[in-house]
């Protein structure tokens, strides 16, 4: 119980000090903030679809042509997300939103 209270106190302190990452949406950058939110959700869905495709492929429930088709579709989607992010001045790492005490939207699998 003490650790939970301590964790909440730390989170409150970080909020009070302004160190938590927030979507900064004002009249000047509303497009970029909205694009960041939408592209983050689309990237999350793409990652989930990719994992599901890998599970289906490993499970043997897909034909070679289906594997090829899904792979191409996922690569095109990833490229389009990168293009749109670049258009709005966002880097790929900007799409990994900080959800506060929950951590980031997704974990970096390359680490």
Phi, psi and omega in degrees: 000321180297322179293323179295317178296318178298319178298318177295320178297320178295319179296317178297321179295320180291326176293315180297324181276352178078021182272351179281147180281132179231154170286116183267095181248116172227182185298337182274330184234027183298323179299314181294319179296317179293318178299320179298315180295311182295313180294328176297317179293320178295320178296320177299314178297321178298318179296320178295318177297321179297317179295320178295320178298319179296317178298317180293322180294315179292331179281352177078017182268008181237145173278162180303320181294324178292321178298314180298315181296315179294319179300315179295318180297317180292324177293319178296318179297316179299317179296318180295321177298316179297318179298314180294320178298316179298320179302323181265010177074030181251144173265159179305322180291341176292339183279348179272085186294144175274118182263025178069234183295344179279346182095200180278163182302320174217157179271148179279111185285348183278344182281000000 
